[in-house]
Amino acid sequence: MVEGPTAKAYALRIEQNFKNSIIEKIETKSKKIFIDLDSLIGKKIKRVETIGKNIILLINGFAIRLHLMMYGTIHIYSLNEPLLKPERLIRLFIQTREKKLVVYNAPIVEIGKDDLVEKLLKELGRDPLREDWDREETLRRIKACRGRKIGEVLLDQKVIAGIGNILRNEILFRAKIHPERLVDELKDEEIRRILGVAEKLCKKFLEFKLKKKRIKPLLFVYNRYNKLCRVCCNPIKFYLQEPIKRKTFVCENCQK
């Protein structure tokens, strides 16, 4: 699953290569097309941003939303460069005078008016990588999730946008909070600690992605089942957390 920092890295790369470029050709395989695609021909790609795991291309009053989920990828080609993957895998193809943007296997490609940005901002929680990130608002949203486990809540995109399973495991380890803790049991200072770690770790993940570095050095617990905790040397426990059934890694000595 592509998480917020990976989506942000893709967005920055697209903007670097296509900002102010004019669309000469566009094709897509999607049922979420709410405008005439020809409306985009001759229009400029003004900017590219992210909201959580969503990548949004803003184009003179229009917008293209991409969500890559598990298997989606984005490639940028020069005009004469052959495509690396079969045509049947292409979900979105954009050609400008200089380059080609090709999106493969993305489950969500939505094209419509640029008001979809406002819709997403209303539907989703705050994103630690956006300028409008608000810890106190996110604190309130978490506290409203009474009766739910914090390990589950961190994956709820309506509460906090952009956190995936790798990040939630690493955030909770660094914040020293057990994923089974109920929101009701958490003190405000513990939630603020989680949010502070979330912001710092998302930015660190993004830094690694922009440098095209593997994030493995940042992983203290994720996929480290039966290995020793790097802090206390106790074994890392693995289980599927209910009710979300997501891979969960915890040091039960460090995380309380």
Summary of the structure (lengths in Angstrom):
residues: 256
radius of gyration: 19.8
end to end distance: 27.3
largest distance: 60.0
contacts: 844
relative contact order: 0.14
helix: 32%
strand: 25%
